[in-house]
Amino acid sequence: MIARKGATLSSSNADIDSEQAYLTTLYQRLDQLRDQADSRLRAILLEAGGTPQGRTQREATRGHYAEQLAQFNSVENGLCFGRLDFSAGRPRYIGRLGLFAEDRDQDPLLVDWRAPAARPFYLATAVSPEGVTRRRHLRTRGRVLTGIDDEVLDIEAGDGSGREDVTGEAALLSALTAKRTGRMRDIVETIQAEQDEVIRSGLPGVLVVQGGPGTGKTAVALHRAAYLLYTYREQLTRTGVLILGPNTTFLRYISQVLPSLAETGVLLATLGDMFPGVRAHAAEPPAVAAVKGGLGILDALENAVADRQTVPDDFVEVDHDGYPLRIEREVLLAARTAARRSERPHNVARQVFVTEAIHQLSLQIAERIGADPLGGENLLSEADLAETRRELREDIDVQQALFDFWPVLTPRQVLRDLLSDAGRLESAGLPATLLRERGHGWTPADVPLLDELAELLGVDDTLKVREQQRQRKAAIEYAEGVLEIVEGSRSLDFEDEGAEKDEILSALDVVDAGAFVERHEVIDTRTAAERAAADRSWVFGHVIVDEAQELSPMAWRLLMRRCPSRSMTAVGDVAQTSELAGTTTWEQVFEPYVAQRWRIVELSVNYRTPSEVMAVAADVLAAVDPALRPPRSVRSAGVTPWARRVPPAALVEELVAVVRKEASLIEEGRLGVLVPESLESSLGAELVAAVPGAAVGEQPDLLNHVVLMTVRQAKGLEFDSVLVVAPDEIITESPRGLSDLYVAVTRATRSLGVLHTTDLPKVLSSLA
Ligand SMILES: Nc1ncnc2c1ncn2[C@@H]1O[C@H](COP(=O)(O)OP(=O)(O)OP(=O)(O)O)[C@@H](O)[C@H]1O
């Protein structure tokens, strides 16, 4: 465990002065680059007009400079944070981005933390120094150097007080004990060796990062995204990286960790955002979500689609060409069988259904009007039959009747109808517990079902393709007209100039109508992330899943579809699973998709929770699963966790008093009040009334000083001080209640308190 030391190796004033001078040079260079990007951007914004292609090009260049500017602005604080000295050669400065001198040699002034040359900053130790003699952490405020921490990586020369398993001890401790702000911070200055290994793993394959609470899984996942985008920039900017988090509050919490992520191809999303056009954030009982999350629902979805392919009991009659036309059950059965046998998705198989039905009906008509009264062969020729089929196909009444029996369907329509109709649920083989009001909002667990239905239904794009062809033909005709006009005016201009005329190029010599149209087609300038968000069939270059233990098998199916290359990073903790359809073993998740071709790495050090709090959590974890071991806390906070029993009638009063006291103790830090779902709205209302500015509700603002939420909402978050209310109810509220309590007690960076109205649960007896 690390404890704050009085001082790190002392640095002389001369050191401070020379480092400040260097820092100033770096900022000057940054300013210069920023000015350049700014003036280029302004120049582009002033340009106007031009061809659509020129405008597209300009838009791309504008995006490039805007991105550069945003990046330069985002590194203003903490531009340079480290320096490496080697036994030979010049020192190397490490920072949030790479900078090169303006001179012709373009000497590196600052090495980007993601570059291979920065790696010894995170890995070098006294035992394995990698040529490094000294690692220096530079502490800054704005552009001013406020301190220097040195580590001498030489066993002989060291002062013996450092820890071999922790790099940058002083800087790490200062980061860990800093007050929380409601937004996660980056850890580029203090990435630890085991984390660095994960962050810099290669792009291909599935990497699972298992780690207890506070081991930096989220931090590592985000830094990995930044590293991958830096290292495989071209590939990933094109295809995009998906980072999937558990809920919107969490996404907001992590959104500013690495500003560089926002500018490139990263899509931050929750499962509820993964079906374009749907924002699925409504709540539903965990048991219902569990049914939807299990693979057992696959058959039910197939049934639900099959149930929409109906046939009449007997026949239906339509008017065709002035005569009644009977569409017999047998005709539709034959058409349905043919369509189902085609094994195409429902909407695509519709073509087969219609063709077969029309064929059968044309034979029926031929039978009626072409029958030879003398009993010979049918009198209609093949051409007559083709004409009959054409007429049937174009007959609105026939079309409508066939549509009724094999309709074009959308995933939303099928799922909404299924979940709001007891008969359909039963017919599909689903329990009545899934029944809900028709107007009910979409829930996250609905999304994989919508996605699956989209696969089962498919899109019949023949009409779309036909429309695109029609539009292109019209555009070419228009272009031909334009070129003819150009051509016509040319002949007028050069009417009298004889031979010269032949030497002058005409528009038609350099471009034909097709090429003319192509040039004027607008190129899509959206980023990969923007396009991915709007496209269900988008295939990501890499997928990162946080709190991966919570995803259901159906959700994994969706994700695997979005990532056929299986280039994935999943971070999570199987001891913290609260979703009933979530997983408690990684094998279960990955074996079906990448049998034996996935790697698991464990993170073992808890950077968040102090040892006093972790001792309490360890008992809870032992009750979740005696085989699991909690991660080792890297520090102690010197604050003893406590529990207090209060009569139920006094709970609100006591809660308000404790919140007021704790809130003042943590000064500008953050206090999290974690409550059972059943008490959330009542306690939330009481707290807001008594402590104005406390954040409550579905998406509480974490920037507030005090936040009251359920454990489920608190997944992945942290607070300086945590107050857990009614732990017994947290345990009994869900079959995974013990895991929920484990999550609750591991959110604190400093202190933990528990208010209980019944006997303290046995797993918390160390607090008695
Ligand atoms: N190397 C590091 N340097 C500084 N801070 C770190 C480091 N690693 C982790 N932290 C900090 O520790 C805290 C916990 O990290 P993080 O939230 O990523 O953990 P986690 O494993 O995702 O936790 P949980 O499973 O509980 O959600 C964060 O405040 C993070 O910034």
The ligand as a MOL file (V3000), in Angstrom:
LIG
                    3D

  0  0  0     0  0            999 V3000
M  V30 BEGIN CTAB
M  V30 COUNTS 31 33 0 0 0
M  V30 BEGIN ATOM
M  V30 1 N -3.3870 4.3790 -13.2000 0
M  V30 2 C -4.2600 5.1720 -12.6180 0
M  V30 3 N -3.9010 6.4130 -12.2690 0
M  V30 4 C -4.7770 7.2520 -11.6630 0
M  V30 5 N -6.0260 6.9350 -11.3830 0
M  V30 6 C -6.4350 5.6950 -11.7230 0
M  V30 7 C -5.5790 4.7660 -12.3520 0
M  V30 8 N -6.2770 3.6420 -12.5850 0
M  V30 9 C -7.5070 3.8490 -12.1160 0
M  V30 10 N -7.6050 5.0910 -11.6140 0
M  V30 11 C -8.7800 5.7210 -11.0160 0
M  V30 12 O -9.4460 4.7620 -10.2220 0
M  V30 13 C -10.8410 4.9730 -10.2870 0
M  V30 14 C -11.5290 3.7020 -10.6990 0
M  V30 15 O -11.2920 3.4800 -12.0610 0
M  V30 16 P -12.4210 2.8550 -12.9890 0
M  V30 17 O -13.7200 3.5330 -12.7660 0
M  V30 18 O -11.8820 2.8070 -14.3590 0
M  V30 19 O -12.4990 1.4020 -12.3590 0
M  V30 20 P -13.4110 0.1820 -12.7890 0
M  V30 21 O -12.5350 -1.0070 -12.7550 0
M  V30 22 O -14.0890 0.4840 -14.0620 0
M  V30 23 O -14.4120 0.1300 -11.5870 0
M  V30 24 P -15.8720 -0.5150 -11.4680 0
M  V30 25 O -15.7820 -1.9550 -11.8180 0
M  V30 26 O -16.1900 -0.3260 -10.0400 0
M  V30 27 O -16.7510 0.2680 -12.3620 0
M  V30 28 C -11.0460 6.1220 -11.2620 0
M  V30 29 O -11.1640 7.3150 -10.5580 0
M  V30 30 C -9.7860 6.1310 -12.0600 0
M  V30 31 O -9.5080 7.3920 -12.5980 0
M  V30 END ATOM
M  V30 BEGIN BOND
M  V30 1 1 1 2
M  V30 2 1 2 3
M  V30 3 2 2 7
M  V30 4 2 3 4
M  V30 5 1 4 5
M  V30 6 2 5 6
M  V30 7 1 6 7
M  V30 8 1 6 10
M  V30 9 1 7 8
M  V30 10 2 8 9
M  V30 11 1 9 10
M  V30 12 1 10 11
M  V30 13 1 11 12
M  V30 14 1 11 30
M  V30 15 1 12 13
M  V30 16 1 13 14
M  V30 17 1 13 28
M  V30 18 1 14 15
M  V30 19 1 15 16
M  V30 20 2 16 17
M  V30 21 1 16 18
M  V30 22 1 16 19
M  V30 23 1 19 20
M  V30 24 2 20 21
M  V30 25 1 20 22
M  V30 26 1 20 23
M  V30 27 1 23 24
M  V30 28 2 24 25
M  V30 29 1 24 26
M  V30 30 1 24 27
M  V30 31 1 28 29
M  V30 32 1 28 30
M  V30 33 1 30 31
M  V30 END BOND
M  V30 END CTAB
M  END
